[in-house]
Amino acid sequence: MTEDGLFDKRASAFGEVASAYAEHRPDYPIDGIRWALARARRAPLRILDLGAGTGKLTGGLLSLGLEVIAVEPDTGMLGELTRRFSAVPALAGTAERIPLAGATVDAVLAGQAFHWFRLDPALTEIARVLRPGGVFAALWNYDDQTVEWVGQLDKLAHTSASHLHSPGTGLFGRGDEFPVHQAFSSFERRYFRHTRRHTAESLTSTLGTHSHTIVIPPQERADVLARVRAFLESHPETGNGEFELPMRTTVLRARRSNSVA
């Protein structure tokens, strides 16, 4: 399979595990969400959650008293979002073709999704739906691999589909590079500490919702998750009931230029 073929396969895999994704994936730290919105020229009120998945970011936005519109291409993920947040308008669409009129939202946020976008058309569309002075921000949760046992776990969880470079953004999943687009000011980045309470079973299930684990052959998937579970059950940090998974959340943000037509 080509790199682009693997990218497309991973990008479209999440509907297979939508209910597990909704149950096990982490939310986002509120201070990270606030920072994502803070550069808007006026207080953001109407937010587009783009590539909203099952609503992990939607919930945080709602807790801040914001009006949220969700756009998500996968019907399985969208169904989970509407089940959890029935009052939120939820539309089928992509980052490259957003089903909203121009200049209708104060901010666009993408949680764990920006690396699946095709960079130039997506940022052009995002600029179109943003009001002048509005902001775009991308957020990623990832396990803090500077912690020894977390780094060991990451190596054990690698699969034959783990290594992937996004053809759409030039980055994959952690905001390691800054996007550049004429419709936006220079991007800024900040990191936020985050944790999620887990058991060996729930963290194994979480890793089973990662795209590189979903798309591999069933026997390889079973083998990977079995060694992950065995490690977690035998390790002193994780083998005695509940534990905290240390995480870091990366946030990229930029303001829409007022000069964009």
N, C-alpha and C positions, 0 to 999 in steps of 0.2 A: 504494500500500500504506500502511496506517495505521502509526503508530509502534509500536503494540502488535504488529501483524502482522510488522513488520520485526524487532522484538525476538524474537518466537517463532521466526522463520525463522533468525535468527543463532544463537540459543541451541541449536537442534537441528541445526546444520550440520556439527559437527565429525566425525561418523562418516564423512563422505565423505573425510576426509583423515587418518584415524586413524593409519596407519602413518607418514606424513610428520610428523605431530604428535609421535609417539613419538621419531622420529629427530632432529628439529630444535628442538623447544621446549626452553628452558633448565630446569635444575633450580632449587632454591632454596638460598640461602646457609645454611649450618648455624647460624651465629650468629643468623640471623633465626628459624629454627625453634626454637632453644633459648629465645630471648626470648619467642616465642609461647607456650611451655609454662610459663614461669617463674613465672607468677602463680597457678598451681594451689596449693591448700592442702596437697596432698600430692604427692609425686613421681609424675607421670603415667606409667602403664605401658601401659595399653590405649587406643589412639587410633583414632578414626574419621576417615578421610580421606574427606570428603564432597564429592561432585562430583569424584571422583578422576581422571577422565579416563584417560590412559594410564599414570598412576602416577608422574608427575614429582615430586610431593611424597612419595609412598609410599616411594620409594627413600631420600630423606633421613631419614625417620622410622625406617626399618629400620636405617640406618647408626648410629643412636643406640641401638640395642638394644631398640627398643620393639615391642610387639605391635600390629599394624595390621589394621584391618578397612576395606575399601574399599567405598564405595557410589557408583554411577554410573548415570545413566539411559540412556546411549547404548550400544547393544550393540556397535557397532564399537569404541568407545573401551575398553569393558570387556574386549573380546577381546584388545586390545593389552596391557592391564594384566595379564591372567592369563597371557599369553604371556611377559611379562617377569618377573613375580613369581608364579610358580605356587603358592607356599606361602601366599600372602595370601588370606584369605577375601574374595571379591569378589561383591557382591550388587547386583542391579538395584534401583534405588530413586531417589527424589528427596529433596531437602532438605525438602520439605513433607510427605513421607510416608516416613520412614526405617524400613527393615525390621529394627529392633532393639527389644528389650524396654527398658523404662524403667530409668534409672540403671545402665547397663551399661558406660559408658566414662568414662575420666578426662579426656579432652580430645577436642574436635572441631575439626579444621582443614580449611580450604577453600582450595585453591591455585588461583588464577585462575578462581574459580567463584562467589564470593559475589554478584557483580553479576547473576548469572542467577537468583538465588533470589527468591522472593516473601517480602519481609522479615518480616512479622508471623507468618505460619504457619511459615516456616522456623525462625525463632528460637524459637518455641514448641516445635517438634519437637526442635530441638537441645537446649533446656533439659530436655526430657523424657528424652532418652537419657543426659544427663550426670549423673554423681554430684554431690551437693552439694559446692560448692567447686571443681568442675572448671572448665575454661576452654574458651572458643571463640575461635578466631583465624582471620582471613582474611589471605591473603598474595597479593600481586600482583607479578610481575616486569614492568617496563617499561623501554624504552630511555631512556637519560639524554639528554633533548633539550636540556639546557643545553650539551652538546657541539655545536659548530656543525654538523659534518657529519651528526650524528645528527638534529638538528632539520631539516636540509635533506631528509634521507631520509624523515622522517616526512611532510613535506608532499607529496613525490613519491608516497608510498604511499597517500595518501587516495583513497577511491573514493566512488561515489554512495551507498554504504551506511555510510559511516564515522561519521556523526554520529548518535548514538543515546543516549537517556537511559533508564535502566532504570526501568520502572514499578514494579518490585518493591522496590527498595532506596533510590531517591533518589540513587544514586551510580552511576558506571559505570567500574569497572576499576581505580581507583587509590586508593580509600579516601579520597576528597576530603572526604566528609562522615561524621560519626559516627552509626552506628545508635543507636536508642534503643528499649529493650524492658524491661518490668518484671521479666523473669526474670534480667536481667544487670546487673552494676555498670556504671559509666560506662566506655566504651571508651577505650583508650589507643592511640597510634600511634607507630611508630618506623620510620625508614628505614635500609636497609642497602645498602652498595655491593656490586655483583655484576658479573661479566663472563662472557662466553661467547666462546670461540674460533670464528671463522668464516672462510669464504671468501666471495667475491661470490656464488657459486652457492648455498652453504648458507644465507646470510642471505636471499637471494631466496626460497628454498624455505620458510624460516621465515615470512616475511611472507605467503606463500601459504597458511599454515595459520590466519591470522587470520580471524575470522568475517566481517568486512566485505569481505574479499577472496574468500571462498568463495562468497558468495550472489549476487554480481553476474553479469551476463551473460558468457558465455565470451570474447567479443571484448574487453570492457572489462577482464576479468581478465588476458588476454594482454597488453594494452597497458600496464596498470599494472606487471605484473611485468617487462616488457621495459624500461620506463624505469627501474625500480629497478635492474635488472641493469646497464644501461648506465651509470648513475650510479656504482655501486659499482666497476665495472671501470675507470672513468676517473678516479676521485677518488684523490689521492695517499695518503690514509689507508687506503684499502681495495683499491686496484687492483693490489697487488703480492704476491698470495698470501694467506697467513693474516693475520688481524688480530684484535684484541680489541674486542668490542662492549661499550662501557660501559653498565651498567644500574644501576637502583635498584630495590630491593625494598621495597614498603610492607607493613607488618604492622599489623593492628588486632587487639586482644585485649581480652577482658573475662571476668570470673569469674561463674559461675552463682551466683545467690543461694541461700543455704541455706534460705530460707523457701519456695522453690517446691515445690509439692506434687508 
